[in-house]
Amino acid sequence: MTVPTLIFDCDGVLADTERYGHLPAFNQTFEELGLPVRWSDDDYREKVLIGGGKERMASLLTPEFVAANGLPEDEDGRRAMLADWHKRKTTIYTALVASGALPGRPGIRRIVAEADASGWGLAVASTSAEPSVLAVLEHVVGSELAGRFAVFAGDIVAHKKPAPDIYLLALDQLDISADDGVVIEDSGNGVRAAVGAGLRTVVTVSAYTADEDFTGASLVVSSLGDPDEPARVIDAPAGVRPGPLVTLDDLAAVLAAPRP
């Protein structure tokens, strides 16, 4: 018998990592490299629409920027350069996570503990680098619960979100059908990826995504909710309307409901 499984995105879902982790890590990396780039909050709101950290860095590489900064012009050189840049950025980011600068989002630890106690499967599917994902996961839910997760992250698929590849891989490796998994996402790209894999999806909007298009999601909430920060229902296309705390019963109801 297949067990139901919660599949979490990482950035913006487990913690508000984009604004307080990735953005400062990118900017510190650019400073160390001597590049004339500092992304503002508004700049980064656009960059998060690009799936993957190396891909966001690559968006800088216009012919003019490459020439002005003496960067490699050949494809292999650029690929190696971006890998080095991203490796340094990941080191800075994981240090920020370890410092406690990125608190978990409301309800994450609570719902993970509830799911684990009830025998649900747990997984993370993210386009972020695996060391970054593991650092956030352990910081937010603790090492014991983090050890219960299957982790699918980084460059393990050919196409990043909004392509469904990462979720299709998770379904295959977890050996479950789309009817056995509920995804927790925060972005329009993430919803498109999960829905493209046939998965029911709950959105917890984050700092950069509140105004995005979540067509196909079964439920959109402000967060999963904790007693000191209750959840607010934004949209309920599948007819499931949680109270102040999104519970495992609510997620089971999403799983049982028809797809929007």
C-alpha positions in Angstrom: 0.0 0.0 0.0 1.4 3.4 -1.0 1.7 6.0 1.8 0.6 9.6 1.2 3.6 11.9 0.9 4.3 15.6 1.5 6.7 17.1 -1.0 8.1 20.5 -0.1 9.8 23.1 -2.2 12.6 24.7 -0.3 13.1 28.4 -0.9 10.2 30.5 0.3 8.5 27.4 1.7 10.7 26.0 4.4 12.0 29.4 5.2 12.0 32.9 3.7 15.4 32.1 2.1 15.2 34.3 -1.0 15.2 37.7 0.7 17.3 36.9 3.7 19.6 34.2 2.3 20.1 34.0 -1.4 19.9 37.7 -2.2 22.6 38.7 0.3 24.7 35.6 -0.7 24.5 36.6 -4.4 25.5 40.2 -3.6 28.4 39.2 -1.3 29.7 36.9 -4.1 29.5 39.6 -6.7 31.4 41.9 -4.3 34.1 39.4 -3.7 34.5 38.8 -7.4 34.8 42.5 -8.0 31.8 42.6 -10.3 29.8 45.9 -10.5 26.5 44.2 -9.6 24.4 44.6 -6.5 20.9 43.3 -6.9 18.2 45.4 -5.1 15.1 43.9 -3.6 13.2 44.9 -6.8 15.9 43.5 -9.0 15.7 40.2 -7.2 11.9 40.0 -7.4 12.5 39.6 -11.2 15.5 37.2 -10.8 13.4 34.7 -8.7 11.4 34.1 -11.9 14.5 32.3 -13.2 14.8 28.7 -11.9 18.2 27.9 -10.5 21.1 30.0 -9.0 23.6 29.5 -11.8 20.9 30.4 -14.2 20.2 33.7 -12.3 23.9 34.5 -12.4 24.0 33.6 -16.1 21.4 36.3 -16.8 24.2 38.9 -16.2 26.2 37.6 -19.1 25.3 40.0 -21.9 28.0 40.5 -24.5 28.5 44.0 -23.1 28.9 42.8 -19.5 31.3 40.0 -20.5 33.5 42.3 -22.5 33.5 45.1 -19.9 34.6 42.7 -17.1 37.0 40.5 -19.0 35.0 37.3 -18.6 35.4 34.2 -20.7 33.6 34.4 -24.1 33.6 30.7 -24.9 30.8 28.4 -23.6 33.1 26.0 -21.7 34.8 28.9 -19.9 31.6 30.5 -18.9 30.2 27.2 -17.6 33.3 26.6 -15.4 33.2 30.2 -14.3 29.5 30.0 -13.3 30.1 26.8 -11.4 32.9 28.5 -9.4 30.7 31.6 -8.7 27.8 29.4 -7.6 30.0 27.2 -5.4 31.2 30.3 -3.5 27.7 31.7 -3.3 26.4 28.4 -1.8 29.2 28.5 0.8 28.1 32.0 1.8 24.5 31.0 1.9 25.0 27.9 4.0 26.9 29.9 6.5 24.0 32.4 6.7 21.6 29.4 7.4 23.9 28.0 10.1 24.0 31.4 11.8 20.3 31.2 12.4 19.5 34.2 10.1 16.7 32.3 8.3 13.9 31.2 10.7 11.5 28.5 9.4 8.2 29.7 8.1 5.1 29.2 10.2 3.7 25.7 10.5 6.5 23.9 8.7 8.1 22.1 11.7 4.6 21.4 13.2 3.2 19.8 10.0 6.4 17.8 9.3 6.2 16.4 12.9 2.5 15.6 12.4 3.1 13.9 9.1 6.0 11.9 10.3 4.0 10.7 13.4 1.1 9.7 11.1 3.3 7.6 8.8 3.3 10.0 5.8 6.3 10.2 3.5 8.4 13.3 3.4 10.4 14.8 0.6 11.9 18.0 -0.8 12.1 18.8 -4.5 14.0 22.0 -5.2 16.1 23.6 -8.0 18.6 24.9 -5.4 21.9 23.3 -4.8 21.7 20.2 -2.5 24.0 21.6 0.2 21.8 24.7 0.5 18.6 22.6 0.7 20.1 20.2 3.3 21.3 23.2 5.4 17.8 24.8 5.4 16.0 21.6 6.0 18.1 20.6 9.1 17.9 24.2 10.5 14.1 24.4 10.1 13.0 20.9 11.3 16.0 19.6 13.2 18.4 16.8 12.3 16.2 13.9 13.4 13.2 14.9 11.2 15.5 16.1 8.4 16.8 12.5 8.2 13.3 11.3 7.3 13.3 13.3 4.1 14.1 12.1 0.6 15.9 15.1 -1.1 15.8 15.9 -4.8 17.8 19.0 -5.5 20.1 20.9 -7.8 21.1 19.8 -11.3 19.8 16.3 -11.1 17.2 17.0 -13.9 17.7 18.5 -17.3 15.1 21.2 -17.0 14.3 23.3 -13.9 11.0 24.6 -12.7 8.5 25.5 -14.3 9.3 22.3 -16.1 7.9 19.3 -14.2 11.1 17.3 -14.3 12.0 17.5 -10.6 8.6 16.4 -9.5 8.4 13.6 -12.1 11.8 12.4 -10.8 10.5 12.5 -7.2 7.4 10.5 -8.1 9.6 7.9 -9.8 12.2 7.6 -7.0 9.6 7.6 -4.2 7.6 5.0 -6.2 4.3 6.8 -5.7 1.6 8.1 -8.1 0.6 11.7 -8.4 -2.5 10.8 -6.5 -0.4 10.0 -3.4 1.5 13.3 -3.2 0.7 16.8 -2.0 3.2 19.5 -2.9 3.8 22.6 -0.8 5.0 25.4 -3.1 5.3 29.2 -3.0 5.7 30.4 -6.6 3.9 30.3 -9.9 6.8 28.5 -11.5 6.6 25.9 -8.7 2.9 25.4 -9.2 3.3 24.9 -12.9 6.0 22.3 -12.3 4.0 20.4 -9.7 0.7 20.6 -11.7 2.6 19.6 -14.8 3.5 16.4 -13.0 -0.1 15.8 -12.0 0.3 16.7 -8.4 -2.1 18.5 -6.1 -0.5 21.6 -4.8 -0.9 23.9 -1.8 0.7 27.4 -2.0 2.1 29.3 0.9 2.8 32.7 -0.6 6.2 34.2 0.2 7.8 37.6 0.2 8.3 37.7 -3.6 5.4 35.6 -4.9 2.2 37.0 -3.4 1.0 38.5 -6.7 1.9 35.5 -9.0 -0.4 33.3 -10.9 -1.2 30.1 -9.0 -3.6 28.6 -11.6 -3.9 24.9 -10.9 -3.2 25.0 -7.2 -5.8 23.3 -4.9 -5.3 25.8 -2.0 -3.5 29.1 -1.5 -2.8 30.3 2.0 -0.6 32.9 3.7 1.3 30.2 5.5 0.7 26.8 7.1 0.1 28.7 10.4 1.3 28.6 13.9 -0.6 29.8 17.1 1.3 33.1 17.1 1.0 33.6 13.3 -2.3 32.0 12.0 -2.8 31.1 8.4 -5.2 33.0 6.2 -7.0 31.4 3.2 -6.4 33.4 0.0 -8.0 31.0 -2.5 -9.6 27.5 -2.1 -10.2 26.1 -5.6 -10.6 22.6 -4.4 -13.1 23.6 -1.7 -10.8 22.9 1.3 -10.8 25.8 3.7 -8.5 25.4 6.8 -8.8 27.2 10.0 -5.9 29.2 11.6 -3.7 26.2 11.4 -3.4 24.1 8.2 -3.5 20.5 9.6 -2.6 17.1 8.1 -6.3 16.5 7.9 -6.6 19.6 5.6 -3.8 18.2 3.4 -5.4 14.8 3.3 -8.7 16.6 2.2 -6.7 18.3 -0.6 -5.3 15.0 -1.7 -8.8 13.5 -1.8 -10.4 16.4 -3.6 -10.7 16.6 -7.4 -7.9 18.6 -9.1 -9.0 22.2 -9.8 
